[in-house]
Amino acid sequence: MELRELARFYPDWPGTQMRPADHPLAELRLIAYAPDEDDESKRTRLMSANTPDVSQLGRQTALPTSPETAELDRVPNPHPDTDYVARFTVPEFTSICPVTGQPDFAHLVIDYVPDQWLVESKSLKLYLGAFRDHGAFHEDCTVAIGKRLITLLDPRWLRIAGYWYPRGGIPIDVFWQTGAPIDGVWLPDTGVAPYRGRG
């Protein structure tokens, strides 16, 4: 199969570019297919041959019933020799109050400096979506997400900021990080203004 055939389905996928033998994603290989295969068969075979060991990406996946049962996948970091920040912004995070059952809403910002692993984004979305019917206080949700990512990735550094919308007239903001930021890494502001009313 020619390189352009894979690029047609996944123009940004690392397997579509030539990589040195010592690159973390060098094991990704292009596969051949029969000329009479339809596009969906080609796509399925390409996914199975070129996707890292993930359980949800490229598959129809139901929303997990709870954060505890949600699977988080990780993929190799293509630049483990470089310190850089990866950011996930979650502007519509929801959970429920463990006492009243009323919905809580937050804007989360997750920054981390990866080591050998990156979190796979679809699995992260499903994990965060599993909080929708999960009863926990703001502090618990925010810190638990950070700790789960630490366990999965063992990153060089991670921080999570939870900007929770007011309930009972009081917004609660929760901030947690693993230690001091790494020197020399560009770490932008979270971009979320502190809550203020009309004053």
C-alpha positions in Angstrom: 0.0 0.0 0.0 1.3 3.5 -0.8 1.8 6.0 1.9 -0.8 8.3 0.4 -3.5 5.7 0.9 -3.1 5.7 4.7 -2.8 9.5 4.6 -6.2 9.7 2.9 -7.8 8.2 6.0 -5.5 9.7 8.7 -3.6 12.7 7.3 -2.2 13.5 10.8 -1.6 10.0 12.1 2.1 9.4 13.0 2.2 6.2 11.0 1.8 8.2 7.7 5.3 9.7 8.1 8.6 8.1 7.9 10.1 7.7 11.4 13.6 6.6 12.5 13.9 3.1 13.9 14.5 4.3 17.4 11.4 6.5 17.5 8.7 5.4 20.1 6.1 5.0 17.3 8.4 3.3 14.9 6.6 0.0 15.3 3.5 1.4 13.5 3.5 -0.3 10.1 1.5 0.2 6.9 -0.4 -2.8 5.7 -1.4 -3.9 2.3 -5.0 -4.6 1.3 -6.8 -6.3 -1.6 -7.7 -3.9 -4.5 -11.3 -5.0 -4.2 -11.8 -4.0 -0.6 -14.3 -1.2 0.1 -13.4 1.9 2.0 -14.9 0.7 5.3 -12.9 -2.5 5.2 -9.7 -0.6 4.5 -10.4 1.8 7.3 -11.1 -1.1 9.8 -7.9 -2.9 8.8 -5.8 0.3 9.0 -7.1 1.0 12.5 -6.4 -2.5 13.7 -2.9 -2.5 12.2 -1.8 1.1 13.1 -3.5 1.9 16.4 -1.5 1.7 19.6 -2.9 -0.6 22.3 -6.1 1.3 23.1 -9.5 -0.1 24.0 -11.8 2.7 22.9 -10.4 4.8 20.0 -11.9 4.0 16.7 -14.7 2.0 18.3 -18.3 2.8 19.3 -18.0 3.0 23.1 -20.8 3.6 25.7 -20.4 6.2 28.4 -19.1 4.4 31.5 -21.5 4.2 34.4 -19.0 5.6 36.9 -15.5 7.1 37.1 -14.4 3.9 38.9 -15.4 1.7 36.0 -14.1 4.0 33.3 -11.1 2.8 31.4 -8.3 5.3 30.6 -6.0 4.5 27.8 -2.5 5.8 27.2 -0.3 6.0 24.1 3.4 6.4 23.7 4.8 10.0 23.9 6.4 10.7 20.5 8.8 13.2 22.1 9.9 11.7 25.5 13.2 13.6 25.2 11.4 17.0 25.3 9.7 18.8 28.2 6.5 20.3 26.9 3.0 20.9 28.3 -0.1 19.1 27.1 -3.4 20.8 28.0 -7.0 19.6 28.2 -9.7 22.2 28.7 -13.1 20.9 29.8 -15.5 23.8 29.8 -18.7 21.7 30.5 -17.7 19.2 33.2 -20.7 18.0 35.3 -21.1 15.9 38.4 -23.8 15.8 41.1 -23.9 16.8 44.8 -23.5 13.7 46.9 -26.0 15.0 49.4 -28.8 16.8 47.4 -28.3 15.1 44.0 -28.4 18.5 42.3 -26.1 19.0 39.3 -22.7 20.8 39.7 -20.8 22.4 36.8 -17.2 23.2 36.4 -14.6 24.4 33.9 -11.5 22.2 34.3 -8.0 22.8 33.0 -5.6 19.9 33.1 -1.9 20.6 32.2 0.8 18.0 32.3 4.4 17.4 31.2 4.4 13.9 29.9 7.2 11.4 30.3 6.8 8.1 28.4 3.0 8.3 28.0 0.1 10.5 26.8 -3.5 10.1 27.8 -5.6 9.1 24.9 -8.2 11.9 24.5 -11.3 9.8 23.7 -10.9 7.7 26.8 -10.3 10.9 28.8 -13.6 12.3 27.5 -15.5 9.2 28.4 -13.9 9.1 31.9 -14.8 12.7 32.5 -18.3 12.1 31.2 -18.7 9.3 33.7 -18.8 11.9 36.5 -22.2 13.1 35.1 -24.1 10.8 37.5 -21.4 10.6 40.1 -22.0 12.1 43.6 -18.9 13.8 45.0 -17.9 17.2 46.3 -16.0 19.6 44.1 -12.7 19.0 45.9 -13.0 15.3 45.6 -13.8 15.4 41.8 -10.9 17.7 41.0 -8.2 16.0 43.0 -9.4 12.5 42.1 -9.1 13.2 38.4 -5.5 14.5 38.9 -4.6 11.4 40.9 -6.1 9.0 38.4 -4.0 10.6 35.6 -0.8 10.5 37.8 -1.4 6.7 38.3 -1.9 6.1 34.6 0.8 8.3 33.1 3.5 8.9 35.7 4.1 12.3 34.1 7.0 14.6 35.0 4.5 17.2 36.3 0.7 17.7 36.4 -1.7 20.3 37.6 -5.5 20.5 37.5 -7.6 23.6 38.1 -11.3 23.2 38.8 -13.4 26.3 38.4 -16.8 25.4 39.8 -19.9 27.4 39.1 -21.7 28.9 42.2 -24.2 26.9 44.1 -25.7 28.5 47.1 -24.1 31.8 46.0 -20.5 30.6 46.5 -18.2 29.4 43.7 -15.5 26.9 44.7 -12.2 26.8 42.9 -9.9 23.8 43.5 -6.3 23.7 42.4 -3.9 20.7 42.8 -0.5 20.0 41.3 2.3 17.4 41.9 5.0 19.9 42.7 6.8 23.0 41.4 6.6 23.5 37.6 9.5 22.3 35.6 12.1 25.0 34.9 12.2 26.1 31.3 8.7 24.8 30.3 6.3 27.3 29.0 3.3 27.1 31.2 0.5 29.6 30.2 -2.1 30.9 32.5 -5.2 28.6 32.7 -7.1 31.3 30.9 -10.1 31.2 33.3 -10.9 34.4 35.1 -11.8 34.2 38.8 -15.5 34.3 39.3 -17.1 37.6 40.0 -20.7 38.8 40.0 -21.9 42.1 38.6 -19.8 44.1 41.1 
